[in-house]
């Protein structure tokens, strides 16, 4: 039996655009209308949370969860500059009240990859005015919902937002290898975080404000100097840039010379959110390698394959370097996302059990990890991959909105209700399923 501390937060994470459906005023809806969703799917009603979130909140309650993370959709609340939608404000209050009435602590993200199209047209976070626009949104959100929530996540994965939107062309605005814009967007989100942090604390003396950063383990494909050098670069720029900014106000290494400084963000963090999924392999690219030398080899544990590329090696040991790195900030840590796209539940039980066993090991070593949030409760619309990647503890049929619990839902319920991983779960699901790749 592996027992967790009393009061440990057990949750699931969700996001507005991927779950609510009907978000037509943000840049992702425009991206979809331009035919940029690689799977060809349409978000449509998504998981229909805007109308029926309470039904899935009942499912979350049935798992025994004591926490739940959502995001509020900026473009619903402020579809035009300065115009606030009263119906949207009421509906979010209903959802937040429903979460709390089911005994779950609410964590609210203010930006989970989406924002209003009017903000996108203004240059979003690459513009000088972008951070102040976001601060005003954060001020209104906390004013409206602060009686229902004191745990705020300003940004979900600003590293992914900048890289996929301005370097890889996978997210709007779809730029490719625009390093200057990527840096501007990344630094702009952190300037916005600093402004929002101060504003939230002015409005709520008991608020906790954090950022959720994505952490990927990069492994060199060989012992060659070029592969090892590129691996270190990816690790520094992708994994440690937020850490460096919060500690010193500058990007890691020589990037600080190019990027400049953001001194106002230093120390402005109350908790660290880590989103941890996989391991990727790195080799020095030759020729027109659009992935920048990143690949996933055969023979490693993998979940569902994306439309064009594998999602990554499922790697529960990624929690070790992620937590060890961000513990430098000396703040409480929440694992705010972890999971695997796995339609048939082949390896999700192993990912769940092994990751939690590793988290327990870190807690035993003295790391201040306060909670674990699985991604996600139900299958969701997974950005450019649409319905191709299935992350849910519950399967969703997007045509009928029918929910079906997977084995991993029952497994997670047992862990949550016991506040522990049983010996039988460790025995049945704790072994590396490398032979079951797909």
C-alpha positions in Angstrom: 0.0 0.0 0.0 1.3 3.4 -1.0 -0.5 6.1 1.1 -0.7 9.8 0.3 -0.7 12.6 2.8 -4.0 13.7 4.4 -5.6 16.5 2.4 -3.9 15.6 -0.8 -5.8 17.1 -3.7 -7.2 14.6 -6.2 -8.6 16.1 -9.3 -9.1 16.2 -13.1 -8.3 19.1 -15.4 -10.4 20.5 -18.2 -10.4 23.5 -20.5 -13.2 25.7 -21.9 -12.7 25.3 -25.6 -12.1 21.6 -25.5 -15.1 20.8 -23.3 -17.8 23.5 -23.6 -18.6 23.6 -27.3 -20.0 26.6 -29.1 -17.0 28.9 -28.6 -17.2 31.0 -31.8 -15.5 34.2 -30.8 -11.9 32.9 -30.2 -9.0 32.5 -32.5 -9.3 28.7 -32.5 -12.8 28.8 -34.0 -11.4 31.0 -36.8 -8.5 28.5 -37.2 -11.0 25.7 -37.6 -13.1 27.6 -40.1 -9.9 28.0 -42.2 -9.7 24.2 -42.4 -6.6 24.0 -40.1 -7.8 21.1 -37.8 -5.5 18.3 -39.0 -8.0 15.5 -38.3 -10.8 17.3 -40.2 -13.0 17.2 -37.1 -15.1 20.1 -36.0 -15.3 21.1 -32.4 -19.0 21.7 -32.5 -20.6 20.9 -29.2 -17.3 19.4 -27.9 -18.4 17.7 -24.6 -21.4 19.9 -24.4 -20.4 21.4 -21.0 -21.9 24.8 -21.7 -25.3 23.2 -21.5 -24.7 20.0 -19.4 -21.5 20.3 -17.4 -23.3 19.3 -14.2 -23.8 15.8 -15.6 -20.0 15.3 -15.9 -19.5 17.0 -12.5 -21.7 14.2 -11.0 -19.2 11.7 -12.6 -16.3 13.6 -11.1 -18.0 13.5 -7.7 -18.6 9.7 -8.1 -14.9 9.2 -8.4 -14.4 10.9 -5.0 -12.5 13.8 -6.3 -11.9 16.8 -4.0 -10.6 19.2 -6.7 -11.3 20.1 -10.3 -9.6 22.5 -12.7 -11.5 24.4 -15.4 -10.7 27.4 -17.5 -13.0 30.4 -18.3 -13.3 31.4 -21.9 -12.2 35.0 -22.3 -14.0 35.3 -25.7 -17.3 34.2 -24.2 -17.0 36.7 -21.4 -15.7 39.6 -23.5 -16.6 38.9 -27.2 -15.9 42.5 -28.1 -13.6 44.9 -26.4 -15.3 46.2 -23.3 -18.5 44.3 -23.9 -19.2 41.7 -21.1 -21.7 39.0 -21.7 -24.0 38.7 -18.7 -25.3 35.3 -19.7 -21.8 33.9 -19.9 -21.0 35.4 -16.5 -24.1 33.8 -15.0 -23.3 30.4 -16.6 -19.8 30.3 -15.3 -21.1 31.1 -11.8 -23.5 28.2 -12.1 -20.7 25.8 -13.1 -18.4 27.0 -10.3 -21.1 26.7 -7.8 -21.9 23.2 -9.1 -18.2 22.2 -8.6 -18.1 23.5 -5.1 -21.5 22.0 -4.1 -20.1 18.6 -5.0 -17.3 19.0 -2.5 -14.5 19.9 -5.0 -12.0 22.8 -4.7 -12.0 24.9 -7.8 -8.8 25.8 -9.7 -9.5 28.3 -12.5 -7.2 29.0 -15.5 -7.6 32.3 -17.2 -5.9 31.4 -20.4 -5.8 27.9 -21.9 -4.6 28.6 -25.4 -7.7 30.6 -26.5 -8.5 34.3 -26.5 -10.9 36.6 -28.4 -10.4 37.1 -32.1 -10.3 40.9 -31.5 -7.3 40.3 -29.2 -5.6 38.1 -31.8 -6.0 40.8 -34.4 -4.3 43.2 -32.1 -1.2 41.0 -32.0 -2.2 39.1 -28.8 0.8 38.7 -26.5 3.3 39.8 -29.1 2.0 43.4 -28.8 3.0 46.0 -26.3 -0.7 46.4 -25.1 -1.4 42.6 -24.8 -0.4 42.2 -21.2 -2.6 45.1 -20.1 -5.6 43.7 -22.0 -5.1 40.4 -20.2 -4.8 42.2 -16.8 -8.1 43.8 -17.3 -9.7 40.5 -18.2 -8.2 38.9 -15.1 -9.5 41.8 -12.9 -13.0 41.3 -14.2 -12.9 37.5 -13.8 -11.7 37.7 -10.2 -14.2 40.4 -9.4 -17.0 38.2 -10.8 -15.9 34.8 -9.5 -13.6 35.5 -6.6 -16.2 34.5 -4.0 -16.2 31.0 -5.6 -12.5 30.5 -6.3 -9.2 31.5 -4.7 -6.8 29.3 -6.8 -5.9 30.9 -10.1 -3.8 29.7 -13.0 -3.0 32.7 -15.2 -1.6 30.7 -18.2 -1.7 27.1 -19.3 1.6 26.2 -20.9 2.9 29.4 -22.2 5.9 27.5 -23.7 3.5 25.4 -25.8 1.5 28.4 -26.8 4.6 30.3 -28.1 6.3 27.3 -29.7 3.3 25.8 -31.5 1.9 29.1 -32.6 5.0 30.8 -33.8 7.7 28.2 -34.4 5.9 25.0 -35.6 2.7 26.4 -37.1 0.5 23.9 -35.3 -1.6 26.5 -33.4 -2.9 29.9 -34.5 -1.6 32.2 -35.8 0.3 29.4 -37.5 3.7 31.0 -38.0 6.7 28.8 -38.7 10.2 29.5 -37.4 9.4 33.0 -36.3 11.7 33.1 -33.4 11.3 36.8 -32.7 7.5 36.5 -32.5 7.8 33.3 -30.4 10.0 35.1 -27.9 7.7 38.1 -27.9 4.7 35.9 -27.2 6.4 33.9 -24.5 7.7 37.0 -22.7 4.4 38.8 -23.2 2.5 36.0 -21.4 4.9 36.3 -18.5 4.5 40.1 -18.4 0.8 39.5 -18.4 1.2 37.0 -15.6 3.0 39.5 -13.5 0.3 42.2 -14.0 -2.4 39.7 -13.3 -0.6 38.4 -10.2 -0.5 41.8 -8.6 -4.1 42.5 -9.6 -5.5 39.3 -8.2 -3.7 39.8 -4.9 -5.0 43.3 -4.7 -8.5 41.9 -5.0 -8.0 38.7 -3.0 -5.7 38.7 0.0 -6.0 34.9 0.3 -5.5 34.1 -3.4 -3.0 31.5 -4.7 -1.7 32.4 -8.2 0.3 30.1 -10.4 1.3 29.1 -13.9 0.9 25.7 -15.5 4.0 24.9 -17.5 4.5 21.9 -19.7 7.6 19.7 -19.0 8.9 17.2 -21.6 11.9 15.0 -21.0 14.2 15.2 -24.0 16.7 12.4 -24.6 19.5 12.6 -27.1 19.2 9.9 -29.8 23.0 9.2 -29.6 26.1 10.2 -27.8 27.1 12.5 -30.6 28.0 16.1 -29.5 25.4 17.5 -31.9 22.6 15.4 -30.5 23.5 16.1 -26.9 23.9 19.9 -27.6 20.5 20.1 -29.3 18.9 18.1 -26.4 20.3 20.6 -23.9 19.0 23.5 -25.9 15.5 22.1 -26.1 15.5 21.4 -22.4 16.7 24.9 -21.5 14.4 26.8 -23.8 11.2 24.7 -23.5 11.4 23.2 -19.9 13.3 25.8 -17.9 12.5 29.2 -19.4 9.5 29.9 -17.1 11.7 28.7 -14.2 14.5 31.0 -15.2 12.1 34.0 -15.6 10.5 33.5 -12.2 14.0 33.2 -10.6 16.0 35.8 -12.4 13.7 37.7 -14.8 15.8 36.4 -17.8 15.7 33.5 -20.2 18.2 30.7 -19.7 21.8 31.1 -20.9 22.6 33.2 -23.9 18.9 33.5 -24.8 18.7 36.3 -22.2 20.9 38.5 -24.5 18.5 38.1 -27.4 15.2 38.2 -25.4 15.8 40.9 -22.9 14.6 40.8 -19.3 11.3 40.7 -17.5 12.3 41.7 -14.0 8.7 42.3 -12.9 7.9 38.6 -12.9 10.6 37.5 -10.4 9.1 35.7 -7.4 5.5 36.3 -8.5 4.3 32.7 -8.0 2.3 31.1 -5.1 2.3 27.6 -6.5 3.8 25.8 -9.4 1.6 23.8 -11.9 3.4 21.1 -13.9 1.8 19.4 -16.9 3.8 16.2 -17.5 3.2 13.6 -20.1 6.0 12.1 -22.2 9.6 11.8 -23.4 10.8 12.8 -26.8 14.0 11.9 -28.6 16.3 14.4 -30.2 18.7 14.1 -33.1 20.4 16.8 -35.1 18.2 17.5 -38.1 19.4 17.0 -41.6 17.5 18.3 -44.6 14.0 19.8 -44.4 13.1 18.3 -41.0 10.0 20.2 -39.9 10.0 18.6 -36.5 13.3 20.0 -35.6 14.9 16.7 -35.0 12.3 15.4 -32.5 11.0 11.9 -32.9 9.6 8.8 -31.0 11.3 5.5 -31.7 9.5 2.2 -32.1 9.4 -0.1 -29.1 8.6 2.4 -26.4 5.3 2.6 -24.6 2.9 4.8 -26.6 -0.8 5.6 -26.6 -2.8 6.6 -29.6 -1.0 7.9 -32.7 -1.8 11.4 -33.9 -2.9 12.2 -37.4 0.6 12.7 -38.7 3.0 12.1 -35.8 3.2 9.9 -32.6 2.1 11.7 -29.5 5.3 10.7 -27.6 6.7 8.0 -25.3 4.5 7.6 -22.3 7.0 8.2 -19.5 5.9 8.3 -15.9 9.5 8.9 -14.7 9.2 12.4 -16.2 7.8 13.6 -12.9 11.3 13.3 -11.3 13.2 15.9 -13.3 10.2 18.1 -13.6 9.6 18.3 -9.9 13.3 18.5 -9.0 13.8 21.4 -11.4 10.8 23.5 -10.3 11.3 22.8 -6.6 14.0 25.4 -6.8 11.2 28.0 -6.6 10.4 26.7 -3.1 6.7 26.8 -3.7 4.0 24.1 -3.4 3.7 22.0 -6.6 0.6 20.6 -8.2 0.7 18.1 -11.0 -2.0 19.9 -13.0 -2.1 17.6 -16.0 -0.9 14.0 -16.6 -2.3 11.3 -18.7 -2.0 9.5 -22.1 -4.2 9.4 -25.3 -5.4 5.8 -25.1 -8.7 5.0 -26.7 -8.6 1.3 -25.6 -7.1 1.9 -22.2 -4.1 -0.3 -23.0 -1.5 1.6 -21.0 -3.4 4.4 -19.1 -3.7 2.3 -16.0 0.0 1.8 -16.0 0.7 5.5 -16.6 -1.7 6.4 -13.8 -0.3 3.9 -11.2 3.4 4.4 -12.0 3.2 8.2 -12.1 1.4 8.3 -8.8 3.9 5.8 -7.3 6.7 8.2 -8.5 4.9 11.2 -7.0 4.6 9.4 -3.7 8.3 8.7 -3.8 9.0 12.4 -4.3 6.7 13.3 -1.4 8.6 10.9 0.8 11.8 12.6 -0.2 10.4 15.9 1.0 9.1 17.6 -2.1 6.1 19.7 -1.5 3.6 18.2 -3.9 0.0 19.1 -2.9 -2.1 17.4 -5.6 -2.5 15.4 -8.8 -5.0 16.3 -11.6 -5.6 13.7 -14.3 -6.1 14.9 -17.9 -8.9 14.3 -18.3 -12.3 13.3 -16.9 -13.9 12.6 -20.3 -12.6 12.5 -23.9 -12.2 16.0 -25.3 -11.7 17.9 -28.5 -7.9 17.7 -28.7 -6.9 20.9 -30.6 -5.5 20.1 -34.1 -6.0 16.3 -33.5 -9.7 16.7 -32.9 -11.3 13.5 -31.6 -8.3 11.5 -32.7 -6.5 11.5 -29.3 -8.7 10.2 -26.4 -7.5 11.2 -22.9 -10.7 10.5 -20.9 -11.3 8.3 -17.9 -14.8 8.2 -19.5 -15.2 7.5 -23.3 -17.3 10.0 -25.2 -19.2 9.4 -28.4 -19.2 13.0 -29.8 -22.3 12.1 -32.0 -24.5 11.1 -29.1 -22.6 12.5 -26.1 -22.9 9.1 -24.5 -20.3 8.5 -21.7 -18.9 5.1 -20.9 -16.4 4.6 -18.0 -13.1 3.0 -18.8 -11.2 0.7 -16.5 -9.0 3.6 -15.6 -12.0 5.5 -14.2 -12.6 2.7 -11.7 -8.9 2.4 -10.9 -8.6 6.2 -10.2 -11.8 6.1 -8.1 -10.2 3.3 -5.9 -7.0 5.3 -5.5 -8.8 8.5 -4.7 -11.2 7.0 -2.2 -8.4 5.2 -0.4 -6.0 8.1 -0.7 -3.6 5.3 -1.6 -2.5 2.8 -4.3 -3.3 -0.7 -3.2 -0.9 -3.5 -3.4 -3.1 -5.2 -5.9 -3.1 -2.1 -8.2 0.7 -1.9 -7.9 1.0 -5.6 -8.8 -1.4 -5.5 -11.7 -0.6 -2.1 -13.3 2.8 -1.1 -12.0 4.9 -2.9 -14.7 6.2 -1.3 -17.9 4.0 -2.4 -20.8 6.7 -1.8 -23.5 5.6 -4.9 -25.4 2.1 -3.3 -26.0 3.0 -0.4 -28.2 0.8 0.9 -30.9 
